[in-house]
Amino acid sequence: MSRVLAASSAGLSDVLAPHLSVVFCGLNPATSAVRDGHNFSSPSNRFWRVLHFSGFTPCLLRADQERQILEYGCGVTAFVSRATKSAAELRPQDYASAAPEFERKIGAFQPARLAFLGNSAFVSLFQTQRFEWGRQAVKFGGAEVWVLPNPSGLNRSFPLQRLVEEYTRLRASYE
């Protein structure tokens, strides 16, 4: 059995193990998630529903069951460790200063796929404005890179069904 390792992100634990099929990378922890002690804990965040509806988990997990996603080959981390109420509060220097540690972490855990939730971290890391949702033509830390819409409840430009479609494309890529 793989040794499970966890790092701390602003008091919020990453849910990681070596060689996962996919690591979902949020932009940064929400202050509510840090307060609750679990990733994607806001009732308005659609992450856990999207994972279930797109086939990553056989049942709908709650944020306090987050470690169970390891059983399904998935993990969770954040690009920037600074917690904010909204990712819009992040500054360019937050992304720049987070990049070296993030690269070390991904290299250490060696997931097959890294899925950025939202485009901000991807755009900052790869210094590009050009991308389409889905698989990218680059790798990071040896991982295939995907960019998926952010499931935050603040991101209402993507209805639940559209989120599920995009995440299902990732899931179908390695079934």
Salt bridges, closest charged atoms under 4 A:
ASP14 OD2 - LYS105 NZ 2.80
ASP36 OD1 - ARG35 NE 3.31
ASP64 OD1 - ARG62 NE 2.96
GLU66 OE2 - HIS38 ND1 3.46
ASP94 OD2 - ARG82 NH2 2.82
ASP94 OD1 - ARG91 NH2 3.35
GLU101 OE2 - ARG104 NH2 2.52
GLU144 OE2 - ARG113 NE 3.76
GLU144 OE1 - ARG135 NH2 3.21
GLU166 OE2 - ARG162 NH2 3.42
GLU166 OE1 - ARG169 NH1 2.68
GLU175 OE2 - ARG171 NE 3.96
